[in-house]
Amino acid sequence: MKTYSANRKVMVVTGASSGIGLAIATALCAKGIDVIGVGRSPERCDQATASIAAAVPGAGIAFEIADLSSQTQVRELAARLRMRLGAAYSGQLAALINNAGAIANWYTATEDGYELQFALNHLATFLLTLELLPNLASGAPARVVTVSSASHRNTRIHWKDVMLRRNYNTLLAYKQSKLANVMFTAEFNRRHAASGVRAYAADPGLVNTEIGMKGTSGIVAWFWDRRRRGGKSPEYGAATAVHLATDPSVASFPGIYWKDSRPKAPSAYALREAEASRLWELSERLCGIGE
Ligand SMILES: NC(=O)c1ccc[n+]([C@@H]2O[C@H](COP(=O)([O-])OP(=O)(O)OC[C@H]3O[C@@H](n4cnc5c(N)ncnc54)[C@H](OP(=O)(O)O)[C@@H]3O)[C@@H](O)[C@H]2O)c1
């Protein structure tokens, strides 16, 4: 494993073992930024490390393994990250890129008893960000970039059954989780304006990855296999998140939702302050924060 050099910036990228996250990690390393990737599979993380090292000789890449659908593992991951940041970067984190995500075509309960897409795509983002907030504040001006999706449009938070236990639907659960990403971003900026940390949501567009073929089968896997062929490359999908994490000019724009490296209006629902505040408080309860 590489020895980190002093005075280099470091960023954490979740879901860096494949797809858009791997492309984000590679692009950041190419800019001379050290990256700590997070993945759930040691084998895929080793493959990703080799791929990044081949693309960027001398890359500052390391991986941490965690299943982010487990809140225990998110907290343990955060503790390991804080140790690493303290040891090599004076505790400072320049950016957290919340990219890990999944699609599940049947109702799947996590070990905490939550619906998988809500737990992984939203709650892990929420919890890991708050766990690393002191390091981000110490690295300010720092960024939290969460990879959302155009799927956040034309949907809402299903307050009476957030886990969709009564009426599970793959797309409904995915759309709700991606809407939660944007609402979290907006609410983070309201609640932590003084921290020097700014949050953004990145829309990568349709990208040719295997996301819809993992944890799925039948019609969902078949549909995604065909749909993804019209998608852009992971490198293209990564560009907006990389821009948000690294470009100083981003701070001069008020927009929180970006696509093609430009601000774009998110759905009107995503900007409802009362709903976002309610989601924040629900997320705190579901993560056992403040108990
Ligand atoms: N592809 C698109 O068209 C598209 C469009 C809009 C938004 N997005 C968003 O982009 C993000 C990345 O998706 P992608 O298309 O690049 O899919 P992907 O190739 O499947 O990448 C997802 C990443 O998340 C990791 N991951 C999945 N479950 C995990 C868990 N329980 N714990 C830890 N890591 C986990 C995966 O690990 P493994 O390598 O082990 O599978 C992988 O590294 C997602 O948030 C997705 O919602 C994608």
PDBQT file of the ligand as one rigid body, heavy atoms in Angstrom, charges set to zero:
ROOT
HETATM    1  N1  LIG A 301     -26.037   3.828 -13.425  1.00  0.00    +0.000 N 
HETATM    2  C1  LIG A 301     -26.896   4.822 -13.568  1.00  0.00    +0.000 C 
HETATM    3  O1  LIG A 301     -27.475   5.037 -14.648  1.00  0.00    +0.000 OA
HETATM    4  C2  LIG A 301     -27.180   5.747 -12.407  1.00  0.00    +0.000 A 
HETATM    5  C3  LIG A 301     -28.025   6.842 -12.655  1.00  0.00    +0.000 A 
HETATM    6  C4  LIG A 301     -28.310   7.718 -11.610  1.00  0.00    +0.000 A 
HETATM    7  C5  LIG A 301     -27.738   7.518 -10.361  1.00  0.00    +0.000 A 
HETATM    8  N2  LIG A 301     -26.923   6.449 -10.162  1.00  0.00    +0.000 N 
HETATM    9  C6  LIG A 301     -26.347   6.294  -8.810  1.00  0.00    +0.000 C 
HETATM   10  O2  LIG A 301     -24.950   6.146  -8.939  1.00  0.00    +0.000 OA
HETATM   11  C7  LIG A 301     -24.435   5.451  -7.802  1.00  0.00    +0.000 C 
HETATM   12  C8  LIG A 301     -23.459   4.385  -8.269  1.00  0.00    +0.000 C 
HETATM   13  O3  LIG A 301     -24.164   3.437  -9.038  1.00  0.00    +0.000 OA
HETATM   14  P1  LIG A 301     -23.531   2.646 -10.273  1.00  0.00    +0.000 P 
HETATM   15  O4  LIG A 301     -24.496   2.775 -11.401  1.00  0.00    +0.000 OA
HETATM   16  O5  LIG A 301     -22.117   3.034 -10.475  1.00  0.00    +0.000 OA
HETATM   17  O6  LIG A 301     -23.675   1.138  -9.741  1.00  0.00    +0.000 OA
HETATM   18  P2  LIG A 301     -22.575   0.042  -9.355  1.00  0.00    +0.000 P 
HETATM   19  O7  LIG A 301     -21.600  -0.118 -10.447  1.00  0.00    +0.000 OA
HETATM   20  O8  LIG A 301     -23.358  -1.142  -8.927  1.00  0.00    +0.000 OA
HETATM   21  O9  LIG A 301     -21.837   0.681  -8.117  1.00  0.00    +0.000 OA
HETATM   22  C9  LIG A 301     -22.427   0.715  -6.834  1.00  0.00    +0.000 C 
HETATM   23  C10 LIG A 301     -21.319   0.714  -5.809  1.00  0.00    +0.000 C 
HETATM   24  O10 LIG A 301     -21.904   0.628  -4.499  1.00  0.00    +0.000 OA
HETATM   25  C11 LIG A 301     -21.354  -0.519  -3.842  1.00  0.00    +0.000 C 
HETATM   26  N3  LIG A 301     -22.313  -1.112  -2.918  1.00  0.00    +0.000 N 
HETATM   27  C12 LIG A 301     -23.490  -1.700  -3.201  1.00  0.00    +0.000 A 
HETATM   28  N4  LIG A 301     -24.071  -2.155  -2.088  1.00  0.00    +0.000 NA
HETATM   29  C13 LIG A 301     -23.222  -1.867  -1.069  1.00  0.00    +0.000 A 
HETATM   30  C14 LIG A 301     -23.251  -2.091   0.336  1.00  0.00    +0.000 A 
HETATM   31  N5  LIG A 301     -24.272  -2.741   0.930  1.00  0.00    +0.000 N 
HETATM   32  N6  LIG A 301     -22.201  -1.656   1.076  1.00  0.00    +0.000 NA
HETATM   33  C15 LIG A 301     -21.171  -1.022   0.502  1.00  0.00    +0.000 A 
HETATM   34  N7  LIG A 301     -21.089  -0.771  -0.824  1.00  0.00    +0.000 NA
HETATM   35  C16 LIG A 301     -22.100  -1.197  -1.590  1.00  0.00    +0.000 A 
HETATM   36  C17 LIG A 301     -21.018  -1.475  -4.981  1.00  0.00    +0.000 C 
HETATM   37  O11 LIG A 301     -20.124  -2.496  -4.547  1.00  0.00    +0.000 OA
HETATM   38  P3  LIG A 301     -19.830  -3.800  -5.476  1.00  0.00    +0.000 P 
HETATM   39  O12 LIG A 301     -18.758  -3.397  -6.436  1.00  0.00    +0.000 OA
HETATM   40  O13 LIG A 301     -19.379  -4.818  -4.483  1.00  0.00    +0.000 OA
HETATM   41  O14 LIG A 301     -21.120  -4.167  -6.158  1.00  0.00    +0.000 OA
HETATM   42  C18 LIG A 301     -20.403  -0.500  -5.955  1.00  0.00    +0.000 C 
HETATM   43  O15 LIG A 301     -19.108  -0.158  -5.564  1.00  0.00    +0.000 OA
HETATM   44  C19 LIG A 301     -25.660   4.905  -7.063  1.00  0.00    +0.000 C 
HETATM   45  O16 LIG A 301     -25.921   5.711  -5.932  1.00  0.00    +0.000 OA
HETATM   46  C20 LIG A 301     -26.781   5.039  -8.079  1.00  0.00    +0.000 C 
HETATM   47  O17 LIG A 301     -28.046   5.201  -7.461  1.00  0.00    +0.000 OA
HETATM   48  C21 LIG A 301     -26.634   5.557 -11.150  1.00  0.00    +0.000 A 
ENDROOT
TORSDOF 0
